[in-house]
Amino acid sequence: MKNAVATLALAALILGNAAAYPGTNGSRGLFRVHDARSEGNWNGTLQLRGVFATWPGDRWDPVGVGFDPGTALYAQEALAAVSLSPVKWFELFCWSGGIRETAATAAIDTAFYGYHSLAPGLKISLPTIPLVKLGVMGSYSIYPILDDFRGGWAWGRFSTPFVNGITWTGLLTLDLPERQAWTPTIHLNYGQAYDSYDTSNVAVKTTYSTLAAALEYEIDKLDLFAEFVSQQTGTSPFGSSGRMFLTPGIRIGYLKPLLLEGGLSLGLTREVAPVEIYAGLGLSGSLYKPRVYTTGNVIGSVRAANTGEPLAAVVSFPALAEPSPLKTEPAQGTFKAKGVRPGIVAIRAEAEGYLSAEQTVEVTAGKTSRIDITLKPRPTAGSLAGRITDPATGKPLAARVALKGTTIPPAKTDSDGRYSFVSLPTGDYTAEASAEGYLTATRSLKVEPDKETRADFTLVRREVTIPLMVYFDFNKADIRMPESKEALDGAARIMKDNPGIRVEIQGHTDNVGTAGYNQRLSERRAASVVKHLVENYGVAADRLTAVGYGLTRPIADNSTEEGRARNRRVEFIVLSDK
């Protein structure tokens, strides 16, 4: 008993969730009627069934012994079956069993024992149009002949035939619930069995035919059905004798993977018991579920583009949270990334001394994609170029640019004021531009690999006067923008290029109005320019001085409109080095 319980528990763990109900032979079906469909996906079943019957002795006498009146006949039949459907259209099955029959009188009970055939077989489900499912099944029964006392199909026969030979059955299932859930499934079977055995050294060969039909209603995990079966001797399944059954039944799958079943088979001919009681249990489910892959793998290599040598690199997936960055095997330059989301995936490789590179690869769930990435050596040199001009005149200057703190020879400007350094080692530099008669200008800059760094200089003379085209509203000190932006940008650039100079911003007016009014207006306008350079360009306030000269320093005749316009001006005067 303990062994049986342990076996059932183990089978339950293996089979998992319940699937469709198995018939007597283990394949998908009802009691005696078979389903044209198969389960597939490595579905397996284990079916155990008992059949119990009783009837008066004057109704059935399989071997002609002549039972006395009042004799009661009893039978108990046990069947076991297993099946496996590795694919959707194919099932393998095998069934067998035993029977005990008892003739009981008031005086004595006589028991008879028998064995069912061992019947391995297969079922093939054919792909057809929607709703209509076709199939064929066949088995080869091996019946152990213990002596000459054998009754063939008729003797001791309840749920499956006692034959020694081939049995085949054509199957038709109308899967109406595929279209309407509340409709029944209809099953139709036709088949033949060929029995062959020897008794008293005489060969006996018999053909049996079966015609069966059933209605089946599946309601959630509850299965209700009724089947009619006619089994006749000969090639025709039609006749009023033989064996005919009408069997309503019920099966329950709520305790998955355990299936419970019961039924009442009504015998419609004298050759069968008036009533047979069916009871059984089974296990049905997937023995093996193919793994459903949601991610793929990527393998690849990282190598130097110039030599082909493997690189110790870091490989990452910029657009994905997983997988995390990983390192290549230094000796081979190879990597393998698991759990990569399917699709077009960008992969980046980085190695010291090389430019990073990014490539894409198509990743498929459950498969491994390959990608090979090459990295170019990181350039170790850049370049520096620019132009040197006089801001007062806008003309180019003959100047030289030196890189302070290095042994690199200075560069001289050409006729257009341009200079350049080529193949300059990358890094931080302080460039110093100088020209005769001009204040020296310096600038800090960075030379990057494989790039040209641009550095233009404006050199100024000491006490040079540079007019600024800054515009104001009439009688106001508010700077008009954007008309004044170009002039202010130029003034700020001079201050940046020459960090050592101090500048006086001078305001001047024409002679319209009183001298006092013009003095105050010129001061306000000069102060407005200083404030703008400090607040908007970050020029240090201690480098700028605002001075108003009013109408005291005209540069043109105030008697004409043209002259007065020239006198209304702002000038940028370089005072000295800081």
Secondary structure by P-SEA (a helix, b strand, c coil): caaaaaaaaaaaaaacccccccccccccccccccccccccccccbbbbbbbbbcccccccccccccccccbbbbbbbbbbbcccccccccccccccccbbbbbccccbbbbbbbcccccccbbbbbbbccccccbbbbbbbbbbbcccccccccccccccccccbbbbbbbbbcccccccccbbbbbbbbbbbbbbbccccbbbbbbbbbbbcbbbbbcccbbbbbbbbbbbccccccccccbbbbbbbccccccccbbbbbbbbbbcccccccbbbbbbcccccccccccccccbbbbbbbbbcccccccbbbbbbccccccccccccccccccccccccccbbbbbbbbccbbbbbbbbbbbccbbbbbbbbbccccccccccbbbbcccccccccccccccccccbbbbbccccccccccccbbbbbbbbbcccccbbbbbbbbcccbbbbbbbbbbcccbbbbbbccccccccccccccaaaaaaaaaaaaaacccbbbbbbbbbcccccaaaaaaaaaaaaaaaaaaaaaccccccccbbbbbbcccccccccccaaaaaaacbbbbbbcccc
